[in-house]
Amino acid sequence: MALVPVEIVNGSSQTVRLSLEEDGDTLAYFRKLARREDLESVTVLTPAPARKSAAK
């Protein structure tokens, strides 16, 4: 399984970023906590697309 960057925000607005397995149990558990409102949000981050270099 691939690791994906995840941003987790708790009720005090403190943020942590982790690399978790895309379909793993840990990510599912954090999402469950967010649904129960124990966490503010759980967001899987997507990398920004690569910018094209300027033509010279």
Predicted model as a PDB file, atoms N, CA, C, CB and O in Angstrom, pLDDT in the B-factor column:
MODEL        1                                                                  
ATOM      1  N   MET A   1       0.827  -1.180   0.000  1.00 72.00           N  
ATOM      2  CA  MET A   1       0.000   0.000   0.000  1.00 72.00           C  
ATOM      3  C   MET A   1       0.873   1.246   0.000  1.00 72.00           C  
ATOM      4  CB  MET A   1      -0.941  -0.004   1.201  1.00 72.00           C  
ATOM      5  O   MET A   1       1.975   1.258   0.548  1.00 72.00           O  
ATOM      6  N   ALA A   2       0.366   2.266  -0.612  1.00 86.00           N  
ATOM      7  CA  ALA A   2       1.110   3.514  -0.724  1.00 86.00           C  
ATOM      8  C   ALA A   2       0.865   4.392   0.496  1.00 86.00           C  
ATOM      9  CB  ALA A   2       0.722   4.262  -2.006  1.00 86.00           C  
ATOM     10  O   ALA A   2      -0.225   4.408   1.067  1.00 86.00           O  
ATOM     11  N   LEU A   3       1.903   5.117   0.873  1.00 90.00           N  
ATOM     12  CA  LEU A   3       1.766   6.082   1.961  1.00 90.00           C  
ATOM     13  C   LEU A   3       1.263   7.397   1.384  1.00 90.00           C  
ATOM     14  CB  LEU A   3       3.119   6.283   2.712  1.00 90.00           C  
ATOM     15  O   LEU A   3       1.715   7.836   0.326  1.00 90.00           O  
ATOM     16  N   VAL A   4       0.330   8.017   2.083  1.00 91.00           N  
ATOM     17  CA  VAL A   4      -0.217   9.311   1.669  1.00 91.00           C  
ATOM     18  C   VAL A   4      -0.048  10.296   2.815  1.00 91.00           C  
ATOM     19  CB  VAL A   4      -1.720   9.188   1.256  1.00 91.00           C  
ATOM     20  O   VAL A   4      -0.144   9.909   3.980  1.00 91.00           O  
ATOM     21  N   PRO A   5       0.205  11.577   2.501  1.00 94.00           N  
ATOM     22  CA  PRO A   5       0.292  12.586   3.561  1.00 94.00           C  
ATOM     23  C   PRO A   5      -1.101  12.925   4.080  1.00 94.00           C  
ATOM     24  CB  PRO A   5       0.999  13.863   3.046  1.00 94.00           C  
ATOM     25  O   PRO A   5      -2.029  13.133   3.298  1.00 94.00           O  
ATOM     26  N   VAL A   6      -1.241  12.978   5.399  1.00 95.00           N  
ATOM     27  CA  VAL A   6      -2.529  13.245   6.036  1.00 95.00           C  
ATOM     28  C   VAL A   6      -2.341  14.365   7.041  1.00 95.00           C  
ATOM     29  CB  VAL A   6      -3.102  11.967   6.725  1.00 95.00           C  
ATOM     30  O   VAL A   6      -1.373  14.377   7.801  1.00 95.00           O  
ATOM     31  N   GLU A   7      -3.284  15.317   7.037  1.00 96.00           N  
ATOM     32  CA  GLU A   7      -3.277  16.412   8.009  1.00 96.00           C  
ATOM     33  C   GLU A   7      -4.431  16.208   8.974  1.00 96.00           C  
ATOM     34  CB  GLU A   7      -3.380  17.803   7.305  1.00 96.00           C  
ATOM     35  O   GLU A   7      -5.580  16.065   8.554  1.00 96.00           O  
ATOM     36  N   ILE A   8      -4.128  16.195  10.272  1.00 96.00           N  
ATOM     37  CA  ILE A   8      -5.132  15.960  11.306  1.00 96.00           C  
ATOM     38  C   ILE A   8      -5.189  17.190  12.207  1.00 96.00           C  
ATOM     39  CB  ILE A   8      -4.807  14.667  12.133  1.00 96.00           C  
ATOM     40  O   ILE A   8      -4.156  17.665  12.680  1.00 96.00           O  
ATOM     41  N   VAL A   9      -6.396  17.706  12.444  1.00 96.00           N  
ATOM     42  CA  VAL A   9      -6.596  18.872  13.304  1.00 96.00           C  
ATOM     43  C   VAL A   9      -7.462  18.440  14.480  1.00 96.00           C  
ATOM     44  CB  VAL A   9      -7.256  20.065  12.518  1.00 96.00           C  
ATOM     45  O   VAL A   9      -8.547  17.891  14.291  1.00 96.00           O  
ATOM     46  N   ASN A  10      -6.977  18.691  15.701  1.00 94.00           N  
ATOM     47  CA  ASN A  10      -7.759  18.308  16.878  1.00 94.00           C  
ATOM     48  C   ASN A  10      -8.686  19.444  17.304  1.00 94.00           C  
ATOM     49  CB  ASN A  10      -6.828  17.917  18.042  1.00 94.00           C  
ATOM     50  O   ASN A  10      -8.738  20.480  16.641  1.00 94.00           O  
ATOM     51  N   GLY A  11      -9.405  19.262  18.385  1.00 91.00           N  
ATOM     52  CA  GLY A  11     -10.378  20.240  18.860  1.00 91.00           C  
ATOM     53  C   GLY A  11      -9.763  21.559  19.298  1.00 91.00           C  
ATOM     54  O   GLY A  11     -10.469  22.565  19.371  1.00 91.00           O  
ATOM     55  N   SER A  12      -8.473  21.585  19.590  1.00 93.00           N  
ATOM     56  CA  SER A  12      -7.784  22.807  19.995  1.00 93.00           C  
ATOM     57  C   SER A  12      -7.116  23.499  18.813  1.00 93.00           C  
ATOM     58  CB  SER A  12      -6.749  22.494  21.061  1.00 93.00           C  
ATOM     59  O   SER A  12      -6.307  24.409  18.997  1.00 93.00           O  
ATOM     60  N   SER A  13      -7.452  23.073  17.611  1.00 92.00           N  
ATOM     61  CA  SER A  13      -6.892  23.611  16.360  1.00 92.00           C  
ATOM     62  C   SER A  13      -5.398  23.370  16.224  1.00 92.00           C  
ATOM     63  CB  SER A  13      -7.165  25.092  16.270  1.00 92.00           C  
ATOM     64  O   SER A  13      -4.715  24.119  15.525  1.00 92.00           O  
ATOM     65  N   GLN A  14      -4.882  22.348  16.875  1.00 95.00           N  
ATOM     66  CA  GLN A  14      -3.493  21.948  16.693  1.00 95.00           C  
ATOM     67  C   GLN A  14      -3.448  20.985  15.520  1.00 95.00           C  
ATOM     68  CB  GLN A  14      -2.900  21.296  17.994  1.00 95.00           C  
ATOM     69  O   GLN A  14      -4.295  20.101  15.394  1.00 95.00           O  
ATOM     70  N   THR A  15      -2.446  21.165  14.658  1.00 96.00           N  
ATOM     71  CA  THR A  15      -2.356  20.385  13.430  1.00 96.00           C  
ATOM     72  C   THR A  15      -1.124  19.500  13.448  1.00 96.00           C  
ATOM     73  CB  THR A  15      -2.331  21.304  12.209  1.00 96.00           C  
ATOM     74  O   THR A  15      -0.055  19.906  13.904  1.00 96.00           O  
ATOM     75  N   VAL A  16      -1.288  18.283  12.944  1.00 96.00           N  
ATOM     76  CA  VAL A  16      -0.163  17.369  12.776  1.00 96.00           C  
ATOM     77  C   VAL A  16      -0.286  16.742  11.389  1.00 96.00           C  
ATOM     78  CB  VAL A  16      -0.134  16.269  13.907  1.00 96.00           C  
ATOM     79  O   VAL A  16      -1.388  16.467  10.914  1.00 96.00           O  
ATOM     80  N   ARG A  17       0.850  16.524  10.756  1.00 95.00           N  
ATOM     81  CA  ARG A  17       0.873  15.868   9.452  1.00 95.00           C  
ATOM     82  C   ARG A  17       1.602  14.553   9.594  1.00 95.00           C  
ATOM     83  CB  ARG A  17       1.545  16.762   8.374  1.00 95.00           C  
ATOM     84  O   ARG A  17       2.696  14.489  10.156  1.00 95.00           O  
ATOM     85  N   LEU A  18       0.981  13.498   9.074  1.00 95.00           N  
ATOM     86  CA  LEU A  18       1.531  12.144   9.142  1.00 95.00           C  
ATOM     87  C   LEU A  18       1.506  11.522   7.763  1.00 95.00           C  
ATOM     88  CB  LEU A  18       0.743  11.270  10.145  1.00 95.00           C  
ATOM     89  O   LEU A  18       0.751  11.949   6.890  1.00 95.00           O  
ATOM     90  N   SER A  19       2.339  10.506   7.571  1.00 94.00           N  
ATOM     91  CA  SER A  19       2.258   9.678   6.372  1.00 94.00           C  
ATOM     92  C   SER A  19       1.641   8.359   6.806  1.00 94.00           C  
ATOM     93  CB  SER A  19       3.676   9.469   5.692  1.00 94.00           C  
ATOM     94  O   SER A  19       2.212   7.630   7.617  1.00 94.00           O  
ATOM     95  N   LEU A  20       0.465   8.058   6.256  1.00 94.00           N  
ATOM     96  CA  LEU A  20      -0.259   6.846   6.626  1.00 94.00           C  
ATOM     97  C   LEU A  20      -0.561   6.024   5.389  1.00 94.00           C  
ATOM     98  CB  LEU A  20      -1.559   7.190   7.372  1.00 94.00           C  
ATOM     99  O   LEU A  20      -0.580   6.548   4.275  1.00 94.00           O  
ATOM    100  N   GLU A  21      -0.800   4.727   5.586  1.00 94.00           N  
ATOM    101  CA  GLU A  21      -1.176   3.871   4.470  1.00 94.00           C  
ATOM    102  C   GLU A  21      -2.524   4.313   3.927  1.00 94.00           C  
ATOM    103  CB  GLU A  21      -1.220   2.388   4.900  1.00 94.00           C  
ATOM    104  O   GLU A  21      -3.440   4.618   4.689  1.00 94.00           O  
ATOM    105  N   GLU A  22      -2.639   4.346   2.609  1.00 90.00           N  
ATOM    106  CA  GLU A  22      -3.817   4.882   1.949  1.00 90.00           C  
ATOM    107  C   GLU A  22      -5.105   4.193   2.379  1.00 90.00           C  
ATOM    108  CB  GLU A  22      -3.659   4.769   0.467  1.00 90.00           C  
ATOM    109  O   GLU A  22      -6.107   4.869   2.610  1.00 90.00           O  
ATOM    110  N   ASP A  23      -5.107   2.889   2.490  1.00 90.00           N  
ATOM    111  CA  ASP A  23      -6.307   2.142   2.885  1.00 90.00           C  
ATOM    112  C   ASP A  23      -6.101   1.433   4.218  1.00 90.00           C  
ATOM    113  CB  ASP A  23      -6.683   1.121   1.804  1.00 90.00           C  
ATOM    114  O   ASP A  23      -6.706   0.392   4.472  1.00 90.00           O  
ATOM    115  N   GLY A  24      -5.248   1.995   5.064  1.00 93.00           N  
ATOM    116  CA  GLY A  24      -4.901   1.341   6.308  1.00 93.00           C  
ATOM    117  C   GLY A  24      -5.902   1.564   7.427  1.00 93.00           C  
ATOM    118  O   GLY A  24      -6.781   2.423   7.341  1.00 93.00           O  
ATOM    119  N   ASP A  25      -5.748   0.771   8.477  1.00 96.00           N  
ATOM    120  CA  ASP A  25      -6.634   0.851   9.635  1.00 96.00           C  
ATOM    121  C   ASP A  25      -6.462   2.155  10.409  1.00 96.00           C  
ATOM    122  CB  ASP A  25      -6.387  -0.326  10.556  1.00 96.00           C  
ATOM    123  O   ASP A  25      -7.429   2.677  10.965  1.00 96.00           O  
ATOM    124  N   THR A  26      -5.245   2.684  10.451  1.00 96.00           N  
ATOM    125  CA  THR A  26      -5.006   3.908  11.208  1.00 96.00           C  
ATOM    126  C   THR A  26      -5.756   5.090  10.599  1.00 96.00           C  
ATOM    127  CB  THR A  26      -3.510   4.211  11.269  1.00 96.00           C  
ATOM    128  O   THR A  26      -6.368   5.874  11.323  1.00 96.00           O  
ATOM    129  N   LEU A  27      -5.712   5.220   9.287  1.00 95.00           N  
ATOM    130  CA  LEU A  27      -6.439   6.304   8.618  1.00 95.00           C  
ATOM    131  C   LEU A  27      -7.941   6.146   8.827  1.00 95.00           C  
ATOM    132  CB  LEU A  27      -6.109   6.331   7.111  1.00 95.00           C  
ATOM    133  O   LEU A  27      -8.642   7.130   9.061  1.00 95.00           O  
ATOM    134  N   ALA A  28      -8.430   4.933   8.745  1.00 96.00           N  
ATOM    135  CA  ALA A  28      -9.859   4.678   8.974  1.00 96.00           C  
ATOM    136  C   ALA A  28     -10.247   5.060  10.405  1.00 96.00           C  
ATOM    137  CB  ALA A  28     -10.198   3.186   8.706  1.00 96.00           C  
ATOM    138  O   ALA A  28     -11.325   5.607  10.633  1.00 96.00           O  
ATOM    139  N   TYR A  29      -9.371   4.771  11.361  1.00 96.00           N  
ATOM    140  CA  TYR A  29      -9.642   5.111  12.762  1.00 96.00           C  
ATOM    141  C   TYR A  29      -9.701   6.630  12.959  1.00 96.00           C  
ATOM    142  CB  TYR A  29      -8.563   4.500  13.679  1.00 96.00           C  
ATOM    143  O   TYR A  29     -10.597   7.129  13.640  1.00 96.00           O  
ATOM    144  N   PHE A  30      -8.753   7.369  12.367  1.00 96.00           N  
ATOM    145  CA  PHE A  30      -8.772   8.829  12.484  1.00 96.00           C  
ATOM    146  C   PHE A  30     -10.023   9.413  11.846  1.00 96.00           C  
ATOM    147  CB  PHE A  30      -7.524   9.435  11.838  1.00 96.00           C  
ATOM    148  O   PHE A  30     -10.604  10.357  12.381  1.00 96.00           O  
ATOM    149  N   ARG A  31     -10.446   8.868  10.713  1.00 95.00           N  
ATOM    150  CA  ARG A  31     -11.684   9.335  10.081  1.00 95.00           C  
ATOM    151  C   ARG A  31     -12.896   9.064  10.968  1.00 95.00           C  
ATOM    152  CB  ARG A  31     -11.873   8.661   8.716  1.00 95.00           C  
ATOM    153  O   ARG A  31     -13.825   9.869  11.022  1.00 95.00           O  
ATOM    154  N   LYS A  32     -12.882   7.935  11.658  1.00 96.00           N  
ATOM    155  CA  LYS A  32     -13.971   7.596  12.587  1.00 96.00           C  
ATOM    156  C   LYS A  32     -14.018   8.603  13.730  1.00 96.00           C  
ATOM    157  CB  LYS A  32     -13.794   6.160  13.145  1.00 96.00           C  
ATOM    158  O   LYS A  32     -15.098   9.029  14.139  1.00 96.00           O  
ATOM    159  N   LEU A  33     -12.848   8.985  14.247  1.00 95.00           N  
ATOM    160  CA  LEU A  33     -12.792   9.985  15.314  1.00 95.00           C  
ATOM    161  C   LEU A  33     -13.305  11.341  14.829  1.00 95.00           C  
ATOM    162  CB  LEU A  33     -11.357  10.123  15.839  1.00 95.00           C  
ATOM    163  O   LEU A  33     -13.935  12.074  15.592  1.00 95.00           O  
ATOM    164  N   ALA A  34     -13.040  11.676  13.577  1.00 95.00           N  
ATOM    165  CA  ALA A  34     -13.533  12.952  13.032  1.00 95.00           C  
ATOM    166  C   ALA A  34     -15.053  12.910  12.899  1.00 95.00           C  
ATOM    167  CB  ALA A  34     -12.879  13.255  11.652  1.00 95.00           C  
ATOM    168  O   ALA A  34     -15.718  13.913  13.158  1.00 95.00           O  
ATOM    169  N   ARG A  35     -15.611  11.778  12.502  1.00 95.00           N  
ATOM    170  CA  ARG A  35     -17.073  11.663  12.408  1.00 95.00           C  
ATOM    171  C   ARG A  35     -17.722  11.799  13.778  1.00 95.00           C  
ATOM    172  CB  ARG A  35     -17.469  10.322  11.772  1.00 95.00           C  
ATOM    173  O   ARG A  35     -18.809  12.363  13.902  1.00 95.00           O  
ATOM    174  N   ARG A  36     -17.049  11.276  14.816  1.00 94.00           N  
ATOM    175  CA  ARG A  36     -17.582  11.372  16.178  1.00 94.00           C  
ATOM    176  C   ARG A  36     -17.292  12.730  16.802  1.00 94.00           C  
ATOM    177  CB  ARG A  36     -16.998  10.269  17.051  1.00 94.00           C  
ATOM    178  O   ARG A  36     -17.661  12.988  17.947  1.00 94.00           O  
ATOM    179  N   GLU A  37     -16.622  13.604  16.030  1.00 92.00           N  
ATOM    180  CA  GLU A  37     -16.268  14.957  16.455  1.00 92.00           C  
ATOM    181  C   GLU A  37     -15.233  14.991  17.578  1.00 92.00           C  
ATOM    182  CB  GLU A  37     -17.503  15.684  16.898  1.00 92.00           C  
ATOM    183  O   GLU A  37     -15.136  15.983  18.300  1.00 92.00           O  
ATOM    184  N   ASP A  38     -14.455  13.909  17.731  1.00 93.00           N  
ATOM    185  CA  ASP A  38     -13.314  13.926  18.646  1.00 93.00           C  
ATOM    186  C   ASP A  38     -12.143  14.670  18.004  1.00 93.00           C  
ATOM    187  CB  ASP A  38     -12.897  12.483  19.030  1.00 93.00           C  
ATOM    188  O   ASP A  38     -11.274  15.196  18.700  1.00 93.00           O  
ATOM    189  N   LEU A  39     -12.128  14.707  16.670  1.00 94.00           N  
ATOM    190  CA  LEU A  39     -11.145  15.468  15.903  1.00 94.00           C  
ATOM    191  C   LEU A  39     -11.895  16.456  15.023  1.00 94.00           C  
ATOM    192  CB  LEU A  39     -10.232  14.527  15.046  1.00 94.00           C  
ATOM    193  O   LEU A  39     -13.016  16.190  14.589  1.00 94.00           O  
ATOM    194  N   GLU A  40     -11.265  17.600  14.763  1.00 95.00           N  
ATOM    195  CA  GLU A  40     -11.897  18.607  13.924  1.00 95.00           C  
ATOM    196  C   GLU A  40     -11.924  18.174  12.461  1.00 95.00           C  
ATOM    197  CB  GLU A  40     -11.171  19.937  14.062  1.00 95.00           C  
ATOM    198  O   GLU A  40     -12.957  18.274  11.797  1.00 95.00           O  
ATOM    199  N   SER A  41     -10.769  17.687  11.955  1.00 96.00           N  
ATOM    200  CA  SER A  41     -10.738  17.248  10.562  1.00 96.00           C  
ATOM    201  C   SER A  41      -9.596  16.276  10.323  1.00 96.00           C  
ATOM    202  CB  SER A  41     -10.610  18.446   9.625  1.00 96.00           C  
ATOM    203  O   SER A  41      -8.582  16.287  11.022  1.00 96.00           O  
ATOM    204  N   VAL A  42      -9.790  15.442   9.321  1.00 96.00           N  
ATOM    205  CA  VAL A  42      -8.765  14.525   8.823  1.00 96.00           C  
ATOM    206  C   VAL A  42      -8.776  14.688   7.305  1.00 96.00           C  
ATOM    207  CB  VAL A  42      -9.034  13.007   9.270  1.00 96.00           C  
ATOM    208  O   VAL A  42      -9.764  14.366   6.646  1.00 96.00           O  
ATOM    209  N   THR A  43      -7.670  15.190   6.759  1.00 95.00           N  
ATOM    210  CA  THR A  43      -7.611  15.506   5.342  1.00 95.00           C  
ATOM    211  C   THR A  43      -6.433  14.796   4.701  1.00 95.00           C  
ATOM    212  CB  THR A  43      -7.511  17.020   5.125  1.00 95.00           C  
ATOM    213  O   THR A  43      -5.301  14.904   5.174  1.00 95.00           O  
ATOM    214  N   VAL A  44      -6.700  14.067   3.620  1.00 94.00           N  
ATOM    215  CA  VAL A  44      -5.625  13.475   2.832  1.00 94.00           C  
ATOM    216  C   VAL A  44      -5.150  14.554   1.868  1.00 94.00           C  
ATOM    217  CB  VAL A  44      -6.098  12.169   2.066  1.00 94.00           C  
ATOM    218  O   VAL A  44      -5.924  15.061   1.056  1.00 94.00           O  
ATOM    219  N   LEU A  45      -3.875  14.896   1.968  1.00 92.00           N  
ATOM    220  CA  LEU A  45      -3.313  15.969   1.154  1.00 92.00           C  
ATOM    221  C   LEU A  45      -2.859  15.419  -0.197  1.00 92.00           C  
ATOM    222  CB  LEU A  45      -2.133  16.649   1.886  1.00 92.00           C  
ATOM    223  O   LEU A  45      -2.354  14.300  -0.289  1.00 92.00           O  
ATOM    224  N   THR A  46      -3.045  16.207  -1.220  1.00 84.00           N  
ATOM    225  CA  THR A  46      -2.553  15.823  -2.537  1.00 84.00           C  
ATOM    226  C   THR A  46      -1.414  16.751  -2.893  1.00 84.00           C  
ATOM    227  CB  THR A  46      -3.681  15.876  -3.612  1.00 84.00           C  
ATOM    228  O   THR A  46      -1.501  17.953  -2.643  1.00 84.00           O  
ATOM    229  N   PRO A  47      -0.348  16.226  -3.472  1.00 70.00           N  
ATOM    230  CA  PRO A  47       0.766  17.089  -3.810  1.00 70.00           C  
ATOM    231  C   PRO A  47       0.398  18.064  -4.921  1.00 70.00           C  
ATOM    232  CB  PRO A  47       1.964  16.258  -4.220  1.00 70.00           C  
ATOM    233  O   PRO A  47      -0.391  17.738  -5.807  1.00 70.00           O  
ATOM    234  N   ALA A  48       0.960  19.236  -4.869  1.00 64.00           N  
ATOM    235  CA  ALA A  48       0.712  20.243  -5.904  1.00 64.00           C  
ATOM    236  C   ALA A  48       1.335  19.779  -7.210  1.00 64.00           C  
ATOM    237  CB  ALA A  48       1.280  21.631  -5.487  1.00 64.00           C  
ATOM    238  O   ALA A  48       2.397  19.157  -7.210  1.00 64.00           O  
ATOM    239  N   PRO A  49       0.677  20.079  -8.320  1.00 69.00           N  
ATOM    240  CA  PRO A  49       1.274  19.674  -9.597  1.00 69.00           C  
ATOM    241  C   PRO A  49       2.586  20.394  -9.839  1.00 69.00           C  
ATOM    242  CB  PRO A  49       0.311  19.947 -10.752  1.00 69.00           C  
ATOM    243  O   PRO A  49       2.765  21.538  -9.421  1.00 69.00           O  
ATOM    244  N   ALA A  50       3.494  19.727 -10.509  1.00 64.00           N  
ATOM    245  CA  ALA A  50       4.787  20.312 -10.788  1.00 64.00           C  
ATOM    246  C   ALA A  50       4.627  21.496 -11.733  1.00 64.00           C  
ATOM    247  CB  ALA A  50       5.738  19.267 -11.382  1.00 64.00           C  
ATOM    248  O   ALA A  50       3.901  21.434 -12.725  1.00 64.00           O  
ATOM    249  N   ARG A  51       5.331  22.582 -11.394  1.00 71.00           N  
ATOM    250  CA  ARG A  51       5.252  23.763 -12.247  1.00 71.00           C  
ATOM    251  C   ARG A  51       6.208  23.606 -13.422  1.00 71.00           C  
ATOM    252  CB  ARG A  51       5.577  25.046 -11.447  1.00 71.00           C  
ATOM    253  O   ARG A  51       7.292  23.041 -13.285  1.00 71.00           O  
ATOM    254  N   LYS A  52       5.800  24.104 -14.553  1.00 75.00           N  
ATOM    255  CA  LYS A  52       6.660  24.067 -15.725  1.00 75.00           C  
ATOM    256  C   LYS A  52       7.719  25.147 -15.577  1.00 75.00           C  
ATOM    257  CB  LYS A  52       5.843  24.258 -17.035  1.00 75.00           C  
ATOM    258  O   LYS A  52       7.436  26.246 -15.102  1.00 75.00           O  
ATOM    259  N   SER A  53       8.933  24.826 -15.986  1.00 72.00           N  
ATOM    260  CA  SER A  53       9.980  25.827 -15.909  1.00 72.00           C  
ATOM    261  C   SER A  53       9.793  26.845 -17.029  1.00 72.00           C  
ATOM    262  CB  SER A  53      11.375  25.170 -15.989  1.00 72.00           C  
ATOM    263  O   SER A  53       9.245  26.536 -18.087  1.00 72.00           O  
ATOM    264  N   ALA A  54      10.252  28.043 -16.778  1.00 70.00           N  
ATOM    265  CA  ALA A  54      10.117  29.113 -17.757  1.00 70.00           C  
ATOM    266  C   ALA A  54      11.038  28.844 -18.949  1.00 70.00           C  
ATOM    267  CB  ALA A  54      10.438  30.487 -17.116  1.00 70.00           C  
ATOM    268  O   ALA A  54      12.200  28.476 -18.776  1.00 70.00           O  
ATOM    269  N   ALA A  55      10.515  29.029 -20.139  1.00 68.00           N  
ATOM    270  CA  ALA A  55      11.310  28.824 -21.352  1.00 68.00           C  
ATOM    271  C   ALA A  55      12.269  30.004 -21.512  1.00 68.00           C  
ATOM    272  CB  ALA A  55      10.390  28.672 -22.617  1.00 68.00           C  
ATOM    273  O   ALA A  55      11.904  31.157 -21.284  1.00 68.00           O  
ATOM    274  N   LYS A  56      13.471  29.695 -21.897  1.00 61.00           N  
ATOM    275  CA  LYS A  56      14.469  30.760 -22.065  1.00 61.00           C  
ATOM    276  C   LYS A  56      14.640  31.106 -23.506  1.00 61.00           C  
ATOM    277  CB  LYS A  56      15.803  30.357 -21.476  1.00 61.00           C  
ATOM    278  O   LYS A  56      15.439  31.982 -23.839  1.00 61.00           O  
TER     279      LYS A  56                                                      
ENDMDL                                                                          
END                                                                             
